[in-house]
């Protein structure tokens, strides 16, 4: 036996570590999603065995297989659901929602490593975290005498998952009723009514409510707020309806949001107010069954990935994501029945809810839709991309505004034949070039965390391990605003972090103004680094998808996959000109030469 593939988790590490240490295989790698598990393995098993780094390999595999992955998944999903193949987790392809492409890339990494080590005549221990990855390896290596796939003693209970899914369905109608009642109480006369007849044109604006919307103490839409203001809506002939697609704020913030609605004469409709309690009960009951189809063989490049597909189906069913999408569908159906001209303006991320809403309304007369790109679209942010064989079937917006030249070129390639792709500048506030005049401290390092908590933990571990012995640098970690409630200080204690590495006490803006270096992964702070003339250092991980917003910049962004490269990226940094900063920023964010979004929309709906 040359290869051992075994499973380990946080719960079983202490029990299994002795058997791993006693194995006569001298080299190991770990493929999972838990950064802390990877860290603890390296601190124990790494004492007696060499840890194989593979972050750069995993990144390459993800890029190499992207097009084949799009064609493969979209083909399967459309075949299985002709009517709405784009509404499942798998076809959505959002790396923050589904782990499928990460798992597929990990499986491809395993098969590549095994073949490479066979050729070299060397041995390797491969440890995986997830049961589904172990089962997939078991299928693939069932007839390979050189590879031993250990049995797992931590098999998930499918019955338990089904019970949890059904429990969510039982609680779903009551939870929606409670939220709806609260919204009705707070917003009262600002709630949009489908029964009230209006002759006015309806301007429909879905957006997101979270703590980013209340940073200044009052409500400000950080996504398309400037466009709403610049539209200069006529109260005599137009009615604005704001639809919060996501609302995760307390009641005191909702009251600030209401003040903004009243000030502008806008109306609101939360998705929980769209579907009645009885309809939610009926929907929950009708979606209570789960079809177990894990035995079916599904081959991708000769590898059976049936287990991976099944895991996605089961996870989606257990999460009851269909409940949220049903709310969006019902909203579209009700709007479609209104005898009114409707204009849809929304932050475009190609999410399932966007496609459902466009699909329900696109058959309506006098309907126009405008998508405004809200996030970067690097190659592996796969929710933006679909098989080009099927793109024409997607319910896309009539007009799609892109932020800067890179996004324009990237999205035009996919959607240019099916929708009006328009070059514009980013509507989001990213600061200005003058901020690059701040006095930079080459010994001050800013660490910008992403919205993914697991990825942020991985990033922090990487930075602490890489810079803990370099006390001449002051390192400040800036949590993502959506993850501030996590106990970062406890994490630093567990990592035995020295005093020169801390969580920021001064906030994002202050760190941005004084830092000389920006360490990041999938966060758009990497683009902020370019815009503000910092040293952008992208960290590649073993445990996450390589969603790098700076991927198109090969001039100033430095790519780092191990600790030695991190130190080199900081200590050997030469800097770049303010002119280069501006040039690259315009590639990502656009400039005044781009189309004015509000003016363009106004010209189409006048």
C-alpha positions as CSV (number, residue, x, y, z in Angstrom):
1,X,0.0,0.0,0.0
2,X,1.5,3.3,-1.1
3,X,-1.4,5.6,-0.3
4,X,-3.7,6.0,2.6
5,X,-6.8,8.1,2.4
6,X,-8.5,8.6,5.8
7,X,-11.0,11.0,7.4
8,X,-10.3,13.2,10.4
9,X,-12.5,15.8,12.1
10,X,-12.3,18.2,15.1
11,X,-14.2,15.5,17.1
12,X,-11.9,12.6,16.2
13,X,-8.5,14.3,15.9
14,X,-7.3,13.5,19.4
15,X,-8.4,9.9,19.1
16,X,-6.9,9.3,15.6
17,X,-3.7,11.3,15.8
18,X,-1.6,8.4,17.3
19,X,-2.5,6.1,14.4
20,X,-1.6,8.8,11.9
21,X,1.7,9.5,13.6
22,X,2.6,5.8,13.8
23,X,2.0,5.3,10.1
24,X,5.3,4.7,8.2
25,X,4.3,7.1,5.5
26,X,6.4,10.2,5.9
27,X,4.5,12.9,4.0
28,X,0.9,14.0,4.4
29,X,-1.6,16.6,3.2
30,X,-5.0,17.6,4.5
31,X,-8.0,18.5,2.4
32,X,-10.9,20.1,4.2
33,X,-12.7,23.3,4.9
34,X,-11.8,23.9,8.6
35,X,-8.8,26.2,9.0
36,X,-8.5,25.4,12.7
37,X,-8.5,21.6,12.0
38,X,-5.7,22.1,9.5
39,X,-3.8,24.2,12.0
40,X,-4.1,21.6,14.8
41,X,-3.0,18.9,12.5
42,X,0.1,20.8,11.5
43,X,0.9,21.4,15.2
44,X,0.6,17.7,16.1
45,X,1.1,15.5,13.0
46,X,3.5,18.1,11.5
47,X,6.1,17.3,14.2
48,X,6.7,13.8,12.8
49,X,5.6,14.1,9.2
50,X,6.2,16.6,6.4
51,X,3.2,18.6,5.4
52,X,2.7,18.8,1.7
53,X,1.7,22.3,0.6
54,X,-0.8,22.3,-2.3
55,X,-2.5,25.7,-2.3
56,X,-1.0,26.8,-5.6
57,X,-1.9,23.4,-7.2
58,X,-5.5,23.7,-5.9
59,X,-5.7,27.2,-7.4
60,X,-4.4,26.0,-10.8
61,X,-6.9,23.0,-10.9
62,X,-9.8,25.4,-10.2
63,X,-8.8,27.6,-13.1
64,X,-8.1,24.7,-15.4
65,X,-11.5,23.0,-14.9
66,X,-13.7,26.1,-14.8
67,X,-15.1,25.9,-18.4
68,X,-15.6,22.1,-18.2
69,X,-17.3,22.5,-14.8
70,X,-19.7,25.1,-16.1
71,X,-20.7,22.9,-19.1
72,X,-21.0,19.8,-17.0
73,X,-23.2,21.2,-14.2
74,X,-25.4,23.3,-16.4
75,X,-26.0,20.3,-18.6
76,X,-27.0,18.2,-15.7
77,X,-29.2,20.8,-14.0
78,X,-31.1,21.8,-17.2
79,X,-31.6,18.1,-18.0
80,X,-33.1,17.5,-14.6
81,X,-35.2,20.7,-14.4
82,X,-36.1,22.2,-17.8
83,X,-38.4,24.9,-16.4
84,X,-36.0,26.5,-13.9
85,X,-32.6,24.8,-14.2
86,X,-30.9,28.0,-12.9
87,X,-32.6,28.1,-9.5
88,X,-30.8,25.2,-7.7
89,X,-27.7,25.6,-5.6
90,X,-25.7,23.7,-8.1
91,X,-26.6,25.8,-11.1
92,X,-26.3,29.0,-9.0
93,X,-22.6,28.1,-8.4
94,X,-22.1,30.6,-5.6
95,X,-19.0,29.7,-3.7
96,X,-20.4,31.2,-0.5
97,X,-23.5,29.0,-0.7
98,X,-22.3,25.7,-2.2
99,X,-19.0,23.9,-1.6
100,X,-19.5,21.7,-4.7
101,X,-16.7,23.2,-6.8
102,X,-14.3,23.3,-3.9
103,X,-15.0,19.6,-3.2
104,X,-14.7,18.7,-6.9
105,X,-11.4,20.6,-7.0
106,X,-10.2,18.8,-3.9
107,X,-11.1,15.4,-5.4
108,X,-9.3,16.3,-8.6
109,X,-6.3,17.4,-6.5
110,X,-6.3,14.0,-4.8
111,X,-6.4,12.1,-8.0
112,X,-3.6,14.3,-9.5
113,X,-1.4,13.8,-6.4
114,X,-1.9,10.1,-6.4
115,X,-0.9,9.8,-10.1
116,X,2.1,12.1,-9.5
117,X,3.4,10.1,-6.5
118,X,2.9,6.8,-8.3
119,X,5.1,8.1,-11.1
120,X,7.7,9.2,-8.6
121,X,7.4,5.9,-6.7
122,X,6.7,7.7,-3.4
123,X,4.1,7.4,-0.7
124,X,1.6,9.8,0.6
125,X,-1.0,10.0,3.4
126,X,-4.1,12.0,2.4
127,X,-6.4,13.2,5.2
128,X,-9.9,14.5,4.3
129,X,-12.3,16.3,6.6
130,X,-15.7,15.6,4.9
131,X,-17.4,12.2,4.7
132,X,-18.6,13.0,1.2
133,X,-15.0,13.4,0.0
134,X,-14.0,10.1,1.6
135,X,-16.9,8.2,0.0
136,X,-16.0,9.7,-3.4
137,X,-12.5,8.5,-3.0
138,X,-13.8,5.1,-2.0
139,X,-15.8,4.9,-5.2
140,X,-12.9,6.0,-7.4
141,X,-10.2,3.8,-5.9
142,X,-12.4,0.7,-5.3
143,X,-10.2,-1.4,-7.6
144,X,-6.8,0.2,-7.0
145,X,-4.6,-2.1,-4.8
146,X,-2.1,0.7,-4.2
147,X,-4.6,3.0,-2.5
148,X,-6.3,2.2,0.8
149,X,-9.3,4.2,1.6
150,X,-10.0,3.8,5.3
151,X,-13.5,3.2,6.6
152,X,-15.1,6.2,8.4
153,X,-16.4,5.9,11.9
154,X,-18.2,9.2,11.7
155,X,-20.8,8.6,9.1
156,X,-23.5,11.2,9.0
157,X,-27.0,10.1,9.9
158,X,-29.1,10.8,6.8
159,X,-32.1,10.3,9.1
160,X,-30.9,13.2,11.3
161,X,-30.4,15.5,8.4
162,X,-33.9,14.7,7.1
163,X,-35.3,15.3,10.6
164,X,-33.6,18.7,10.8
165,X,-34.9,19.6,7.4
166,X,-38.5,18.7,8.3
167,X,-38.1,20.6,11.6
168,X,-37.2,23.7,9.6
169,X,-40.3,23.2,7.5
170,X,-42.5,22.9,10.7
171,X,-41.0,26.1,12.1
172,X,-40.9,28.0,8.8
173,X,-44.6,29.3,8.7
174,X,-44.4,30.5,12.3
175,X,-41.0,32.2,11.8
176,X,-42.2,34.0,8.7
177,X,-45.4,35.1,10.5
178,X,-43.5,36.5,13.4
179,X,-41.2,38.5,11.1
180,X,-44.1,39.7,8.9
181,X,-46.0,40.9,12.0
182,X,-43.0,42.8,13.2
183,X,-42.5,44.5,9.8
184,X,-46.2,45.4,9.6
185,X,-46.1,47.0,13.0
186,X,-43.0,49.1,12.4
187,X,-43.7,50.3,8.8
188,X,-47.5,50.6,8.9
189,X,-48.5,53.2,6.2
190,X,-45.1,52.7,4.3
191,X,-46.0,49.1,3.4
192,X,-46.8,48.6,-0.3
193,X,-50.3,47.4,-1.0
194,X,-51.2,45.2,-4.1
195,X,-54.9,46.0,-3.5
196,X,-54.5,49.8,-3.8
197,X,-54.9,51.0,-7.4
198,X,-52.2,53.4,-8.6
199,X,-51.7,55.0,-12.0
200,X,-48.1,55.8,-11.3
201,X,-45.2,53.9,-12.8
202,X,-43.7,51.5,-10.3
203,X,-39.9,51.6,-9.8
204,X,-38.9,48.4,-8.0
205,X,-35.6,48.4,-6.1
206,X,-34.5,45.2,-4.3
207,X,-31.5,45.8,-2.0
208,X,-29.9,44.4,1.2
209,X,-30.3,45.6,4.8
210,X,-27.3,44.9,7.1
211,X,-25.0,46.9,9.3
212,X,-23.1,48.4,6.4
213,X,-26.3,50.4,5.7
214,X,-26.1,52.2,9.0
215,X,-22.4,53.0,9.4
216,X,-23.1,56.7,9.6
217,X,-25.8,56.4,12.2
218,X,-28.6,56.9,9.6
219,X,-29.7,54.7,6.8
220,X,-27.7,55.0,3.5
221,X,-27.9,52.4,0.8
222,X,-24.3,51.4,0.1
223,X,-25.1,49.5,-3.0
224,X,-27.2,51.6,-5.4
225,X,-28.2,54.5,-3.1
226,X,-26.4,57.2,-5.2
227,X,-28.4,56.0,-8.3
228,X,-31.7,56.2,-6.4
229,X,-30.9,59.7,-5.5
230,X,-29.7,60.7,-8.9
231,X,-32.8,59.3,-10.6
232,X,-34.7,62.3,-9.1
233,X,-38.0,60.4,-8.9
234,X,-41.2,62.3,-9.6
235,X,-43.7,61.8,-6.8
236,X,-46.5,62.8,-9.1
237,X,-45.9,60.1,-11.7
238,X,-43.7,57.5,-10.1
239,X,-43.8,55.3,-7.0
240,X,-40.7,53.7,-5.6
241,X,-40.9,50.3,-3.9
242,X,-37.9,49.1,-1.9
243,X,-37.7,45.3,-1.4
244,X,-35.1,44.2,1.2
245,X,-34.0,40.8,-0.1
246,X,-31.9,40.4,3.0
247,X,-32.7,41.9,6.4
248,X,-30.4,41.1,9.4
249,X,-30.7,44.3,11.5
250,X,-32.4,45.0,14.8
251,X,-35.6,47.1,15.2
252,X,-33.8,50.3,16.0
253,X,-32.0,50.1,12.6
254,X,-35.4,49.3,10.9
255,X,-36.7,52.6,12.4
256,X,-33.9,54.5,10.8
257,X,-34.7,52.8,7.5
258,X,-38.3,53.9,7.9
259,X,-37.2,57.5,8.5
260,X,-35.4,57.3,5.1
261,X,-38.5,55.9,3.4
262,X,-40.7,58.6,4.8
263,X,-38.2,61.4,3.9
264,X,-38.1,60.2,0.3
265,X,-41.8,59.2,0.0
266,X,-40.8,55.6,-0.8
267,X,-42.7,52.4,0.1
268,X,-41.3,49.0,1.3
269,X,-42.3,45.4,1.1
270,X,-40.4,42.7,2.9
271,X,-40.5,39.2,1.4
272,X,-42.1,37.8,4.6
273,X,-45.0,40.1,3.9
274,X,-45.6,38.7,0.4
275,X,-46.8,35.1,1.3
276,X,-49.6,34.4,3.7
277,X,-49.3,32.1,6.7
278,X,-51.6,29.5,5.1
279,X,-49.6,29.5,1.9
280,X,-46.4,29.0,3.8
281,X,-47.9,26.0,5.6
282,X,-49.0,24.5,2.3
283,X,-45.6,25.2,0.7
284,X,-43.8,23.6,3.7
285,X,-45.9,20.5,3.5
286,X,-45.5,20.1,-0.2
287,X,-41.7,20.3,0.1
288,X,-41.3,17.9,3.0
289,X,-40.0,14.9,1.1
290,X,-36.3,14.3,0.1
291,X,-35.5,12.0,-2.8
292,X,-32.4,10.0,-2.0
293,X,-30.5,9.2,-5.3
294,X,-26.9,8.8,-4.1
295,X,-26.5,5.4,-5.8
296,X,-26.6,6.9,-9.3
297,X,-23.2,7.0,-11.0
298,X,-22.3,10.5,-12.4
299,X,-19.0,10.7,-14.2
300,X,-16.9,13.8,-14.6
301,X,-13.7,13.1,-16.5
302,X,-13.9,9.4,-15.5
303,X,-14.4,10.2,-11.8
304,X,-17.7,9.3,-10.2
305,X,-19.0,12.4,-8.4
306,X,-22.4,11.0,-7.6
307,X,-21.8,11.4,-3.9
308,X,-20.8,15.1,-4.3
309,X,-24.0,15.8,-6.3
310,X,-26.2,14.0,-3.8
311,X,-24.6,16.0,-0.9
312,X,-25.5,19.3,-2.6
313,X,-29.1,18.2,-3.2
314,X,-29.4,17.1,0.4
315,X,-27.8,20.2,1.9
316,X,-30.1,22.5,-0.3
317,X,-33.2,20.5,0.8
318,X,-32.2,20.6,4.5
319,X,-31.6,24.4,4.4
320,X,-35.0,25.0,2.9
321,X,-33.6,27.6,0.6
322,X,-36.7,26.8,-1.5
323,X,-38.8,28.8,1.0
324,X,-36.9,32.0,0.3
325,X,-37.1,31.5,-3.4
326,X,-40.8,30.8,-3.2
327,X,-41.3,34.2,-1.6
328,X,-39.4,35.8,-4.5
329,X,-41.5,33.9,-7.0
330,X,-44.8,34.9,-5.3
331,X,-43.6,38.5,-5.3
332,X,-43.0,38.3,-9.1
333,X,-46.4,36.7,-9.7
334,X,-48.2,39.4,-7.8
335,X,-46.3,42.2,-9.5
336,X,-47.0,40.6,-12.9
337,X,-50.7,40.9,-12.3
338,X,-50.5,44.7,-11.7
339,X,-51.7,46.8,-14.5
340,X,-48.7,49.2,-14.2
341,X,-45.5,49.9,-15.9
342,X,-42.7,48.4,-13.8
343,X,-39.0,49.2,-13.8
344,X,-36.7,46.9,-11.9
345,X,-33.3,48.3,-10.7
346,X,-31.2,46.1,-8.6
347,X,-27.6,45.2,-7.5
348,X,-26.6,42.6,-10.0
349,X,-24.8,39.5,-8.6
350,X,-26.6,36.8,-10.8
351,X,-28.2,35.2,-7.7
352,X,-31.1,32.8,-7.9
353,X,-33.6,35.4,-6.6
354,X,-32.6,37.8,-9.4
355,X,-33.2,35.3,-12.1
356,X,-36.5,34.2,-10.6
357,X,-37.8,37.8,-10.3
358,X,-36.7,38.6,-13.9
359,X,-38.3,35.3,-15.1
360,X,-41.6,36.1,-13.5
361,X,-41.7,39.7,-14.9
362,X,-40.1,39.4,-18.3
363,X,-43.3,38.4,-20.1
364,X,-45.1,41.5,-18.7
365,X,-45.8,44.4,-21.0
366,X,-44.0,47.6,-20.1
367,X,-41.4,45.9,-18.0
368,X,-37.7,47.0,-18.0
369,X,-34.9,45.7,-15.9
370,X,-31.5,47.2,-15.0
371,X,-28.8,45.2,-13.2
372,X,-26.0,47.2,-11.6
373,X,-22.9,45.1,-10.9
374,X,-22.4,44.9,-7.2
375,X,-19.4,42.7,-6.8
376,X,-16.2,41.9,-8.8
377,X,-16.5,39.1,-11.2
378,X,-13.2,37.1,-11.1
379,X,-13.1,33.9,-13.0
380,X,-13.7,31.7,-10.0
381,X,-16.6,33.8,-8.6
382,X,-18.6,31.2,-10.6
383,X,-22.1,32.5,-9.8
384,X,-21.5,35.0,-12.7
385,X,-20.8,32.4,-15.3
386,X,-22.8,29.7,-17.1
387,X,-22.3,27.3,-19.9
388,X,-22.2,29.4,-23.1
389,X,-24.4,26.7,-24.6
390,X,-27.2,27.6,-22.3
391,X,-26.7,31.3,-21.6
392,X,-29.5,32.3,-24.0
393,X,-32.0,30.6,-21.7
394,X,-31.1,32.7,-18.6
395,X,-33.5,35.4,-17.5
396,X,-31.0,38.2,-17.6
397,X,-31.7,42.0,-17.0
398,X,-32.4,44.0,-20.1
399,X,-29.5,46.3,-19.3
400,X,-26.4,45.3,-17.3
401,X,-24.1,48.1,-16.0
402,X,-20.6,46.9,-15.3
403,X,-18.0,48.5,-13.0
404,X,-14.9,49.3,-15.0
405,X,-13.3,47.9,-18.1
406,X,-12.3,44.5,-16.7
407,X,-15.9,43.6,-15.7
408,X,-17.2,45.0,-19.0
409,X,-14.9,42.8,-21.1
410,X,-15.5,39.7,-18.8
411,X,-19.3,39.9,-18.7
412,X,-19.7,41.0,-22.3
413,X,-18.0,37.8,-23.4
414,X,-20.7,35.8,-21.7
415,X,-23.8,38.0,-21.9
416,X,-23.1,40.4,-24.7
417,X,-25.3,38.5,-27.3
418,X,-28.3,38.3,-24.9
419,X,-28.4,41.6,-23.0
420,X,-27.3,45.2,-23.2
421,X,-23.9,45.2,-21.4
422,X,-22.9,48.8,-20.6
423,X,-19.6,50.2,-19.4
424,X,-20.0,52.4,-16.4
425,X,-18.3,53.3,-13.1
426,X,-18.9,51.7,-9.8
427,X,-21.8,53.2,-7.9
428,X,-20.3,52.1,-4.6
429,X,-18.2,54.5,-2.5
430,X,-14.6,53.3,-2.7
431,X,-12.8,56.5,-1.7
432,X,-10.7,58.7,-4.1
433,X,-7.2,58.8,-5.4
434,X,-6.2,61.7,-3.1
435,X,-6.2,59.3,-0.2
436,X,-3.0,57.8,-1.7
437,X,-1.3,60.9,-0.4
438,X,-1.5,59.7,3.2
439,X,1.8,59.0,4.8
440,X,2.4,55.3,4.6
441,X,4.2,53.3,7.2
442,X,6.2,50.5,5.6
443,X,6.2,48.7,9.0
444,X,2.4,48.7,9.3
445,X,0.5,45.8,7.9
446,X,-3.3,45.7,7.4
447,X,-5.1,42.4,7.2
448,X,-8.5,42.7,5.4
449,X,-10.8,39.8,6.2
450,X,-13.6,38.7,3.9
451,X,-17.2,38.0,4.7
452,X,-16.5,34.3,4.9
453,X,-15.7,33.5,8.6
454,X,-13.9,30.3,7.8
455,X,-11.7,32.0,5.2
456,X,-11.0,34.8,7.7
457,X,-9.8,32.4,10.3
458,X,-7.6,30.7,7.6
459,X,-6.2,34.2,6.7
460,X,-5.5,35.1,10.3
461,X,-3.7,31.8,11.0
462,X,-1.6,32.3,7.9
463,X,-0.6,35.8,8.9
464,X,0.1,34.9,12.6
465,X,2.2,31.9,11.6
466,X,4.1,34.0,9.0
467,X,4.7,37.2,11.0
468,X,4.8,36.0,14.6
469,X,8.6,36.2,14.7
470,X,8.7,39.7,13.0
471,X,7.9,42.0,15.9
472,X,9.4,45.0,13.9
473,X,6.0,45.0,12.0
474,X,2.8,46.2,13.5
475,X,0.0,44.0,12.1
476,X,-3.6,45.0,12.5
477,X,-6.5,42.7,11.6
478,X,-9.7,44.3,10.3
479,X,-12.8,42.0,10.5
480,X,-15.4,42.1,7.9
481,X,-18.4,44.2,9.1
482,X,-20.7,41.2,8.8
483,X,-18.5,39.1,11.1
484,X,-17.7,41.5,13.9
485,X,-19.6,39.4,16.4
486,X,-17.0,36.6,16.2
487,X,-14.6,36.4,19.1
488,X,-11.4,37.2,17.2
489,X,-9.5,37.9,20.5
490,X,-10.2,34.4,21.6
491,X,-8.9,33.1,18.3
492,X,-5.6,35.1,18.7
493,X,-5.2,33.7,22.2
494,X,-5.6,30.1,21.0
495,X,-3.0,30.9,18.3
496,X,-0.6,32.3,21.0
497,X,-0.4,35.5,19.0
498,X,2.3,38.0,20.0
499,X,1.5,41.6,20.9
500,X,2.5,43.1,17.6
501,X,-0.4,41.3,15.9
502,X,-3.8,42.6,17.0
503,X,-7.4,43.3,16.1
504,X,-7.7,46.9,15.0
505,X,-9.0,49.3,17.6
506,X,-9.1,52.3,15.2
507,X,-11.3,50.9,12.4
508,X,-11.1,50.3,8.7
509,X,-10.5,53.8,7.5
510,X,-7.7,54.6,10.0
511,X,-5.8,51.4,9.1
512,X,-6.3,52.1,5.4
513,X,-4.7,55.5,5.8
514,X,-1.6,54.5,7.5
515,X,-0.8,50.9,6.3
516,X,2.0,50.2,3.9
517,X,0.8,46.7,3.1
518,X,-2.6,45.0,2.7
519,X,-2.9,41.2,3.1
520,X,-6.2,39.8,1.8
521,X,-7.8,36.8,0.1
522,X,-11.3,37.1,-1.4
523,X,-12.2,40.5,0.0
524,X,-12.5,43.6,-2.2
525,X,-10.1,45.3,0.2
526,X,-7.5,44.0,-2.2
527,X,-8.9,46.4,-4.8
528,X,-9.0,49.1,-2.1
529,X,-5.3,48.5,-1.7
530,X,-4.6,49.3,-5.4
531,X,-6.9,52.4,-5.3
532,X,-5.1,53.7,-2.2
533,X,-1.6,52.9,-3.3
534,X,-0.9,50.1,-0.8
535,X,1.1,46.9,-1.3
536,X,-1.6,44.3,-2.2
537,X,-0.7,40.8,-1.1
538,X,-3.1,38.0,-2.0
539,X,-3.0,34.8,0.1
540,X,-3.8,31.5,-1.6
541,X,-5.4,28.9,0.7
542,X,-5.6,25.1,0.9
543,X,-9.2,25.1,2.2
544,X,-11.2,27.6,0.1
545,X,-11.9,28.5,-3.5
546,X,-9.4,30.9,-5.0
547,X,-11.9,33.8,-5.5
548,X,-9.4,36.6,-6.0
549,X,-10.9,40.0,-6.9
550,X,-7.5,41.2,-8.0
551,X,-6.8,38.3,-10.3
552,X,-6.6,40.5,-13.4
553,X,-3.8,42.6,-11.9
554,X,-0.4,40.9,-12.6
555,X,1.6,44.2,-12.1
556,X,1.4,45.2,-8.5
557,X,-0.6,42.5,-6.7
558,X,1.7,39.9,-5.2
559,X,0.6,36.2,-4.9
560,X,1.7,34.3,-1.9
561,X,1.2,30.6,-1.1
562,X,3.6,30.0,1.9
563,X,5.2,31.8,4.8
564,X,8.5,32.5,3.1
565,X,6.7,34.1,0.1
566,X,4.8,36.3,2.6
567,X,7.9,37.7,4.2
568,X,9.5,38.3,0.8
569,X,6.4,40.1,-0.5
570,X,6.6,42.6,2.5
571,X,10.4,43.0,2.8
572,X,11.2,43.2,-0.9
573,X,8.3,45.6,-1.8
574,X,9.5,48.3,-4.2
575,X,6.2,50.3,-4.4
576,X,4.4,51.7,-7.5
577,X,3.5,55.1,-8.7
578,X,0.3,57.0,-8.0
579,X,-0.3,57.0,-11.7
580,X,-0.2,53.2,-11.8
581,X,-2.6,53.1,-8.9
582,X,-5.0,55.4,-10.8
583,X,-4.6,53.4,-14.1
584,X,-5.4,50.0,-12.4
585,X,-8.2,51.5,-10.3
586,X,-9.9,52.7,-13.5
587,X,-9.6,49.2,-14.9
588,X,-11.5,47.8,-11.9
589,X,-13.8,50.7,-11.0
590,X,-14.2,52.8,-14.2
591,X,-14.0,56.6,-14.4
592,X,-16.0,59.6,-15.5
593,X,-15.9,58.3,-19.1
594,X,-18.3,55.5,-18.3
595,X,-22.1,55.9,-18.8
596,X,-23.9,57.7,-16.1
597,X,-26.2,55.0,-14.8
598,X,-29.1,57.2,-13.5
599,X,-29.2,59.2,-16.7
600,X,-29.2,56.1,-18.8
601,X,-32.0,54.6,-16.9
602,X,-34.0,57.8,-16.9
603,X,-33.6,57.9,-20.7
604,X,-35.1,54.4,-21.0
605,X,-38.1,54.9,-18.7
606,X,-39.0,58.5,-19.5
